[in-house]
Every structure is written in structure tokens, then in C-alpha cells.
Amino acid sequence: MGEQNIEDALGKTKSIFKLVNLASMRSIEISEGAAKMIDAKKDDVVLDVALKEITDGKVFYKKAKKHGKK
């Protein structure tokens, strides 16, 4: 995993905690058979694929609505 991949993906999430959660969730999805959203080799490390997808803007998070507040 390249340091540049991490820095680029961090620029998309603005938070290391969000990046770790997003990358780990996406890595699990790919490991369980989800289609890759980028051109990647079959033997590419799933975490690298997830970080590249995040960097390319294909995977992102939404803020959850807070319950009880309007």
C-alpha cells in the first residue's frame, strides 16, 4: 500500500477515522465478492483497491441524520 494512496484518500474524507472506517468496510465488501469499481488486477490487495476507489470518488460516506433533533 503506497503512502501516496493514503494521503490522496485522506484528502477526500478529511478525517483519518472516517478513512479507516470507509476503507475497511469497502475492503470487506470486495473480499466478500462485491464488484470492484475501478480497473484492478485480480491479485491486487483489496485495501489498495478500496483506497483507490475512495480517491477516485467512487466510494464515499454520508453523514447520518441525528435522531431527536430537527
C-alpha positions in Angstrom: 0.0 0.0 0.0 1.5 3.3 -1.1 1.8 6.2 1.2 0.5 8.4 -1.6 -2.7 6.3 -1.8 -3.4 7.0 1.8 -2.7 10.8 1.5 -4.9 11.1 -1.6 -7.7 9.2 0.1 -7.4 11.3 3.3 -7.9 14.4 1.2 -11.3 13.0 0.2 -12.5 12.2 3.7 -10.8 14.9 5.7 -10.6 12.6 8.7 -8.3 9.6 9.4 -11.0 8.0 11.4 -13.6 8.2 8.6 -11.0 7.0 6.1 -10.1 3.9 8.2 -13.8 3.0 8.6 -14.7 3.6 5.0 -11.7 1.7 3.6 -12.2 -1.2 6.0 -15.9 -1.5 5.2 -15.2 -1.4 1.4 -12.3 -3.9 1.7 -14.6 -6.3 3.4 -17.3 -5.8 0.7 -14.6 -6.5 -2.0 -13.3 -9.6 -0.1 -16.9 -11.0 0.1 -17.3 -10.7 -3.7 -18.5 -7.2 -4.4 -17.6 -5.9 -7.9 -14.6 -3.5 -8.0 -15.5 0.0 -9.2 -12.1 0.6 -10.8 -9.9 -1.3 -13.2 -7.8 -3.6 -11.0 -6.0 -6.8 -11.4 -7.4 -9.9 -9.7 -4.4 -10.2 -7.4 -4.4 -6.5 -6.3 -4.6 -6.1 -2.5 -8.3 -5.2 -1.6 -7.2 -2.4 0.7 -5.3 -0.7 -2.2 -8.4 -1.1 -4.4 -10.6 0.4 -1.7 -8.3 3.4 -1.2 -8.1 4.0 -5.0 -11.9 3.8 -5.2 -12.2 6.4 -2.4 -9.6 8.6 -4.1 -11.5 8.4 -7.4 -14.7 9.5 -5.6 -16.5 6.2 -6.3 -16.9 5.3 -2.6 -17.9 7.9 -0.1 -19.8 8.3 3.2 -22.9 10.3 4.1 -23.4 11.9 7.4 -26.2 10.2 9.3 -29.1 12.3 10.4 -29.1 12.9 14.2 -32.2 11.4 15.8 -34.3 13.5 18.1 -33.1 16.9 16.7 -34.8 18.8 13.8 
